[in-house]
Amino acid sequence: MRVALAQVCSTQDPAANLALVRDAVREGAGRGSDLIVLPEATMASFDRSSSEVAEPADGPWATAVVNAAAEHGVSVIVGMFTQAPDGRVRNTLLATGPSGTVTYDKLHLYDAYGFRESDHIAPGDRPVLFDVGGVRVGLAVCYDVRFPDLFTHYARAGADVMVVSASWGPGPRKVDQWRTLAVARALDSTSYVVACGQASFESVGRSAAGSAPTGVGHSMVVAPQGEIMIEAIAGPDLLVVDVDLAQVAEARRVLPVLANGRFASSLGREAEPLLRSGLPRAATR
């Protein structure tokens, strides 16, 4: 499977960001990619109120992404914001392609380093798998990468690839943490980790006020035994890499941590029907 990681620097304007998505889909498809991954908050950067831009998962912004993926015959995973019933919004990944359309709402909210995502974002309630050409892909957003149970749960449910879309907050040693966590989750789950982050504001001459997580760049793909196959620097970029799914089976043969584990995932068996429901053959909202 060929994967493109579009490391963009989102603006406050959803229309301008939709143009970034279309450009990334066109270029990624032109380079033979099966899957194009964009960051968390691609719809609008975190220096704008998410409630001002949130729309339904079948609204005009999301529909334009679905149409772009269909036009080029590829799968696309991109971060947006959708409404929640309690007046907050949800930090959502839209995943769309030939297998259908699913959404994943960020499970673990970033109440850390002086930022309180839960003040304006409602948490999701289920893990979601997405099908790309018969390959199961586990979906995660940013702070989720600090919680290994989600990744091992996906692996036990049949995922070979984990996608983490992020807008990783800058700060001392944060790039080191991002890199370490991506490698650790690949090793925990003996899976590929496709970690796509927002480019840094500084790389494009912008500045952000406050503690909003506006990105550090360093998108990467990590192989099942922890090798970083490719990594961007801070600025906007499009990385394209081929992942060999046979390496997942080989890693799980020689490093059978999933089989050897003594404790079940804390997500529990009750999540299994929801995981299966996240694998539609037709559009699901």
One Martini backbone bead per residue (centre of mass of N, CA, C, O) as a GRO file, in nm:
protein
  285
    1MET     BB    1   0.096   0.036   0.023
    2ARG     BB    2   0.039   0.371  -0.060
    3VAL     BB    3   0.149   0.663   0.124
    4ALA     BB    4   0.029   0.993   0.206
    5LEU     BB    5   0.173   1.284   0.370
    6ALA     BB    6   0.008   1.590   0.457
    7GLN     BB    7   0.197   1.862   0.561
    8VAL     BB    8   0.017   2.112   0.695
    9CYS     BB    9  -0.094   2.467   0.736
   10SER     BB   10  -0.347   2.571   0.883
   11THR     BB   11  -0.605   2.781   0.883
   12GLN     BB   12  -0.902   2.968   0.963
   13ASP     BB   13  -0.994   2.872   0.665
   14PRO     BB   14  -1.178   2.627   0.524
   15ALA     BB   15  -1.148   2.694   0.221
   16ALA     BB   16  -0.838   2.702   0.213
   17ASN     BB   17  -0.808   2.409   0.329
   18LEU     BB   18  -0.953   2.264   0.098
   19ALA     BB   19  -0.735   2.330  -0.108
   20LEU     BB   20  -0.517   2.163   0.032
   21VAL     BB   21  -0.659   1.894   0.003
   22ARG     BB   22  -0.685   1.885  -0.304
   23ASP     BB   23  -0.383   1.902  -0.361
   24ALA     BB   24  -0.302   1.645  -0.204
   25VAL     BB   25  -0.477   1.446  -0.359
   26ARG     BB   26  -0.365   1.498  -0.638
   27GLU     BB   27  -0.065   1.440  -0.574
   28GLY     BB   28  -0.093   1.163  -0.439
   29ALA     BB   29  -0.231   1.025  -0.680
   30GLY     BB   30  -0.005   1.097  -0.889
   31ARG     BB   31   0.197   0.905  -0.694
   32GLY     BB   32   0.016   0.632  -0.628
   33SER     BB   33  -0.179   0.659  -0.398
   34ASP     BB   34  -0.416   0.507  -0.174
   35LEU     BB   35  -0.336   0.707   0.073
   36ILE     BB   36  -0.444   1.014   0.230
   37VAL     BB   37  -0.292   1.211   0.489
   38LEU     BB   38  -0.414   1.432   0.735
   39PRO     BB   39  -0.453   1.642   0.977
   40GLU     BB   40  -0.548   1.771   1.235
   41ALA     BB   41  -0.733   2.051   1.184
   42THR     BB   42  -0.767   2.114   0.875
   43MET     BB   43  -1.023   2.288   0.865
   44ALA     BB   44  -0.901   2.430   1.141
   45SER     BB   45  -0.724   2.593   1.341
   46PHE     BB   46  -0.668   2.634   1.692
   47ASP     BB   47  -0.684   2.967   1.654
   48ARG     BB   48  -0.982   2.875   1.624
   49SER     BB   49  -1.298   2.829   1.680
   50SER     BB   50  -1.457   2.531   1.640
   51SER     BB   51  -1.762   2.628   1.655
   52GLU     BB   52  -1.744   2.811   1.387
   53VAL     BB   53  -1.691   2.536   1.183
   54ALA     BB   54  -1.879   2.331   1.251
   55GLU     BB   55  -2.011   2.027   1.100
   56PRO     BB   56  -2.144   1.796   0.946
   57ALA     BB   57  -2.041   1.485   0.803
   58ASP     BB   58  -2.249   1.594   0.545
   59GLY     BB   59  -2.135   1.848   0.471
   60PRO     BB   60  -1.968   2.058   0.258
   61TRP     BB   61  -1.677   1.993   0.340
   62ALA     BB   62  -1.694   1.685   0.348
   63THR     BB   63  -1.811   1.645   0.062
   64ALA     BB   64  -1.563   1.757  -0.085
   65VAL     BB   65  -1.374   1.533   0.008
   66VAL     BB   66  -1.529   1.293  -0.103
   67ASN     BB   67  -1.513   1.391  -0.399
   68ALA     BB   68  -1.204   1.398  -0.425
   69ALA     BB   69  -1.159   1.098  -0.373
   70ALA     BB   70  -1.343   0.995  -0.604
   71GLU     BB   71  -1.202   1.134  -0.845
   72HIS     BB   72  -0.915   0.966  -0.767
   73GLY     BB   73  -0.954   0.679  -0.624
   74VAL     BB   74  -0.919   0.737  -0.307
   75SER     BB   75  -0.803   0.762   0.017
   76VAL     BB   76  -0.913   0.971   0.303
   77ILE     BB   77  -0.762   1.148   0.584
   78VAL     BB   78  -0.928   1.397   0.800
   79GLY     BB   79  -0.951   1.689   0.987
   80MET     BB   80  -1.236   1.788   1.189
   81PHE     BB   81  -1.559   1.943   1.278
   82THR     BB   82  -1.827   1.849   1.496
   83GLN     BB   83  -2.120   1.814   1.640
   84ALA     BB   84  -2.255   1.827   1.969
   85PRO     BB   85  -2.524   1.791   2.189
   86ASP     BB   86  -2.380   1.984   2.434
   87GLY     BB   87  -2.240   2.234   2.246
   88ARG     BB   88  -2.013   2.109   2.153
   89VAL     BB   89  -1.751   1.950   1.993
   90ARG     BB   90  -1.581   1.744   1.753
   91ASN     BB   91  -1.287   1.557   1.700
   92THR     BB   92  -1.256   1.468   1.361
   93LEU     BB   93  -1.237   1.188   1.147
   94LEU     BB   94  -1.228   1.165   0.801
   95ALA     BB   95  -1.310   0.862   0.616
   96THR     BB   96  -1.250   0.809   0.261
   97GLY     BB   97  -1.367   0.580  -0.005
   98PRO     BB   98  -1.434   0.291  -0.172
   99SER     BB   99  -1.555   0.167   0.115
  100GLY     BB  100  -1.632   0.453   0.225
  101THR     BB  101  -1.767   0.626   0.521
  102VAL     BB  102  -1.608   0.754   0.817
  103THR     BB  103  -1.604   0.829   1.174
  104TYR     BB  104  -1.377   0.980   1.419
  105ASP     BB  105  -1.372   1.043   1.768
  106LYS     BB  106  -1.190   1.167   1.995
  107LEU     BB  107  -1.113   1.015   2.299
  108HIS     BB  108  -0.857   1.186   2.391
  109LEU     BB  109  -0.820   1.470   2.575
  110TYR     BB  110  -0.632   1.781   2.580
  111ASP     BB  111  -0.547   1.804   2.922
  112ALA     BB  112  -0.259   1.982   2.873
  113TYR     BB  113  -0.021   2.211   2.894
  114GLY     BB  114  -0.265   2.438   2.952
  115PHE     BB  115  -0.482   2.271   2.793
  116ARG     BB  116  -0.858   2.255   2.727
  117GLU     BB  117  -1.037   2.064   2.526
  118SER     BB  118  -1.301   1.996   2.703
  119ASP     BB  119  -1.435   2.282   2.693
  120HIS     BB  120  -1.504   2.233   2.350
  121ILE     BB  121  -1.472   1.913   2.357
  122ALA     BB  122  -1.608   1.609   2.280
  123PRO     BB  123  -1.596   1.287   2.330
  124GLY     BB  124  -1.568   0.994   2.225
  125ASP     BB  125  -1.700   0.623   2.217
  126ARG     BB  126  -1.514   0.493   1.974
  127PRO     BB  127  -1.362   0.284   1.785
  128VAL     BB  128  -1.213   0.289   1.441
  129LEU     BB  129  -1.233   0.132   1.132
  130PHE     BB  130  -1.061   0.124   0.808
  131ASP     BB  131  -1.087   0.062   0.459
  132VAL     BB  132  -0.793  -0.023   0.243
  133GLY     BB  133  -0.795  -0.252   0.020
  134GLY     BB  134  -0.837  -0.464   0.280
  135VAL     BB  135  -0.713  -0.273   0.490
  136ARG     BB  136  -0.674  -0.223   0.822
  137VAL     BB  137  -0.749   0.093   0.990
  138GLY     BB  138  -0.651   0.281   1.254
  139LEU     BB  139  -0.792   0.548   1.450
  140ALA     BB  140  -0.624   0.864   1.540
  141VAL     BB  141  -0.570   1.149   1.779
  142CYS     BB  142  -0.292   1.257   1.897
  143TYR     BB  143  -0.328   1.201   2.225
  144ASP     BB  144  -0.384   0.896   2.169
  145VAL     BB  145  -0.072   0.811   2.148
  146ARG     BB  146  -0.056   0.780   2.482
  147PHE     BB  147  -0.254   0.510   2.429
  148PRO     BB  148  -0.193   0.180   2.383
  149ASP     BB  149  -0.470   0.029   2.390
  150LEU     BB  150  -0.581   0.127   2.120
  151PHE     BB  151  -0.362  -0.018   1.941
  152THR     BB  152  -0.396  -0.310   2.042
  153HIS     BB  153  -0.691  -0.329   1.976
  154TYR     BB  154  -0.670  -0.294   1.675
  155ALA     BB  155  -0.480  -0.532   1.622
  156ARG     BB  156  -0.682  -0.749   1.737
  157ALA     BB  157  -0.896  -0.643   1.503
  158GLY     BB  158  -0.685  -0.636   1.228
  159ALA     BB  159  -0.478  -0.418   1.226
  160ASP     BB  160  -0.182  -0.288   1.031
  161VAL     BB  161  -0.272   0.020   1.048
  162MET     BB  162  -0.187   0.342   1.189
  163VAL     BB  163  -0.358   0.652   1.230
  164VAL     BB  164  -0.210   0.978   1.309
  165SER     BB  165  -0.367   1.275   1.368
  166ALA     BB  166  -0.208   1.606   1.410
  167SER     BB  167  -0.159   1.891   1.660
  168TRP     BB  168   0.130   1.936   1.795
  169GLY     BB  169   0.244   2.073   2.063
  170PRO     BB  170   0.460   2.295   2.142
  171GLY     BB  171   0.789   2.238   2.297
  172PRO     BB  172   0.977   2.097   2.513
  173ARG     BB  173   1.047   1.783   2.372
  174LYS     BB  174   0.800   1.724   2.177
  175VAL     BB  175   0.932   1.585   1.937
  176ASP     BB  176   1.049   1.351   2.098
  177GLN     BB  177   0.776   1.244   2.194
  178TRP     BB  178   0.645   1.191   1.923
  179ARG     BB  179   0.854   0.989   1.822
  180THR     BB  180   0.844   0.787   2.058
  181LEU     BB  181   0.538   0.721   2.041
  182ALA     BB  182   0.529   0.612   1.754
  183VAL     BB  183   0.727   0.381   1.806
  184ALA     BB  184   0.580   0.247   2.043
  185ARG     BB  185   0.312   0.181   1.892
  186ALA     BB  186   0.440  -0.005   1.686
  187LEU     BB  187   0.550  -0.209   1.898
  188ASP     BB  188   0.289  -0.276   2.052
  189SER     BB  189   0.131  -0.359   1.755
  190THR     BB  190   0.288  -0.448   1.512
  191SER     BB  191   0.272  -0.175   1.328
  192TYR     BB  192   0.190   0.068   1.134
  193VAL     BB  193   0.277   0.421   1.164
  194VAL     BB  194   0.081   0.703   1.066
  195ALA     BB  195   0.217   1.031   1.126
  196CYS     BB  196   0.023   1.332   1.096
  197GLY     BB  197   0.120   1.672   1.096
  198GLN     BB  198   0.140   1.982   1.162
  199ALA     BB  199   0.281   2.243   1.072
  200SER     BB  200   0.459   2.498   1.161
  201PHE     BB  201   0.419   2.827   1.197
  202GLU     BB  202   0.718   2.920   1.169
  203SER     BB  203   0.763   2.793   0.877
  204VAL     BB  204   0.535   3.035   0.768
  205GLY     BB  205   0.535   3.305   0.956
  206ARG     BB  206   0.378   3.233   1.213
  207SER     BB  207   0.170   3.305   1.503
  208ALA     BB  208   0.078   3.200   1.839
  209ALA     BB  209  -0.151   3.218   2.085
  210GLY     BB  210  -0.090   3.061   2.351
  211SER     BB  211  -0.172   2.690   2.391
  212ALA     BB  212  -0.225   2.610   2.118
  213PRO     BB  213  -0.210   2.332   1.903
  214THR     BB  214  -0.007   2.403   1.600
  215GLY     BB  215   0.253   2.246   1.560
  216VAL     BB  216   0.579   2.060   1.441
  217GLY     BB  217   0.563   1.834   1.256
  218HIS     BB  218   0.714   1.532   1.189
  219SER     BB  219   0.625   1.341   0.998
  220MET     BB  220   0.558   0.974   0.994
  221VAL     BB  221   0.693   0.638   0.940
  222VAL     BB  222   0.641   0.327   1.114
  223ALA     BB  223   0.750   0.028   1.165
  224PRO     BB  224   0.677  -0.267   1.339
  225GLN     BB  225   1.001  -0.250   1.463
  226GLY     BB  226   1.065   0.088   1.480
  227GLU     BB  227   1.122   0.205   1.205
  228ILE     BB  228   1.207   0.498   1.053
  229MET     BB  229   1.133   0.561   0.720
  230ILE     BB  230   1.006   0.860   0.750
  231GLU     BB  231   1.078   1.228   0.782
  232ALA     BB  232   0.999   1.530   0.858
  233ILE     BB  233   0.995   1.847   0.919
  234ALA     BB  234   0.836   2.151   0.989
  235GLY     BB  235   0.732   2.187   0.712
  236PRO     BB  236   0.577   2.167   0.440
  237ASP     BB  237   0.464   1.841   0.307
  238LEU     BB  238   0.513   1.536   0.094
  239LEU     BB  239   0.482   1.206   0.177
  240VAL     BB  240   0.603   0.896   0.023
  241VAL     BB  241   0.507   0.550   0.100
  242ASP     BB  242   0.580   0.210   0.125
  243VAL     BB  243   0.387  -0.059   0.254
  244ASP     BB  244   0.461  -0.382   0.391
  245LEU     BB  245   0.242  -0.616   0.507
  246ALA     BB  246   0.440  -0.856   0.556
  247GLN     BB  247   0.584  -0.715   0.803
  248VAL     BB  248   0.364  -0.766   1.007
  249ALA     BB  249   0.368  -1.074   1.015
  250GLU     BB  250   0.669  -1.092   1.089
  251ALA     BB  251   0.662  -0.934   1.353
  252ARG     BB  252   0.445  -1.127   1.489
  253ARG     BB  253   0.635  -1.373   1.482
  254VAL     BB  254   0.907  -1.253   1.630
  255LEU     BB  255   0.698  -1.035   1.799
  256PRO     BB  256   0.448  -1.165   2.015
  257VAL     BB  257   0.295  -0.945   2.203
  258LEU     BB  258  -0.005  -1.003   2.156
  259ALA     BB  259   0.006  -1.310   2.237
  260ASN     BB  260   0.175  -1.261   2.523
  261GLY     BB  261  -0.032  -1.119   2.663
  262ARG     BB  262  -0.193  -1.098   2.998
  263PHE     BB  263  -0.373  -0.846   2.908
  264ALA     BB  264  -0.642  -0.693   2.834
  265SER     BB  265  -0.796  -0.456   2.701
  266SER     BB  266  -0.957  -0.177   2.844
  267LEU     BB  267  -1.182  -0.158   2.623
  268GLY     BB  268  -1.297  -0.423   2.557
  269ARG     BB  269  -1.548  -0.625   2.418
  270GLU     BB  270  -1.769  -0.399   2.368
  271ALA     BB  271  -1.609  -0.276   2.107
  272GLU     BB  272  -1.637  -0.478   1.868
  273PRO     BB  273  -1.902  -0.392   1.724
  274LEU     BB  274  -1.792  -0.104   1.665
  275LEU     BB  275  -1.561  -0.186   1.490
  276ARG     BB  276  -1.732  -0.326   1.274
  277SER     BB  277  -1.910  -0.066   1.211
  278GLY     BB  278  -1.634   0.078   1.086
  279LEU     BB  279  -1.683  -0.134   0.815
  280PRO     BB  280  -1.797  -0.029   0.544
  281ARG     BB  281  -1.943  -0.047   0.207
  282ALA     BB  282  -2.092   0.207   0.290
  283ALA     BB  283  -2.206   0.485   0.388
  284THR     BB  284  -2.122   0.629   0.715
  285ARG     BB  285  -2.227   0.850   1.006
   0.00000   0.00000   0.00000
